[in-house]
């Protein structure tokens, strides 16, 4: 169910908003602003300094009001214990900066979405062997888009490839053409302390760029 929800969210808008540094007191405003701008997937990194699990708990309740094409979860998930904590808070996606087969397996056992960080063929196929069906290519913009395209020649076509790290409105089209089918955005869509107007302005630009990239087929 979580996997279907994740794919439905990205088919509606191929963005994951990474709200690193958000606080529980801010998450309602941040979430509503992003959702109203068209974002359908939101990630709270666990290395956010102020009670990230509490933010995820509040975020999950908000997402329920927006229907089955929205989903939230955690980023920077490094341990099996953190997977448990995210599930208990209501998060459904587990995103990591690295490829840890134990974390992937624990995530899938709980019927959550696993998106481990990969950048090499070895990492990608280790993640796939562990059961992952979404790969976070990170930090993707440190390499030319041709690199992602070359990896796509060997990664099974049904695998969802997410481009994360250095993605902007200007290079989304390039990475989409190279095979990315979703983008993770950090400060380009949210920076800690942003107000609603700042978030809305950035989100509108990024949603428009992502939707344009998606029309390329």
Secondary structure, DSSP 4 states (H G I P E B T S, - for coil): -HHHHHHHHHHH--EEEE-TT--HHHHHHHHHHHHHHT--EEEEETT-SS-HHHHHHHHHHHHHTT-TT-EEEEES--SHHHHHHHHHHT--EEE-SS--HHHHHHHHHTT-EEEEEE-SHHHHHHHHHHT--EEEETTGGGS-HHHHHHHHTTS-TTSEEEEESS--TTTHHHHHHTT--EEEESTTT--TT--HHHHHHHHHHHHHHHHHHHTT-
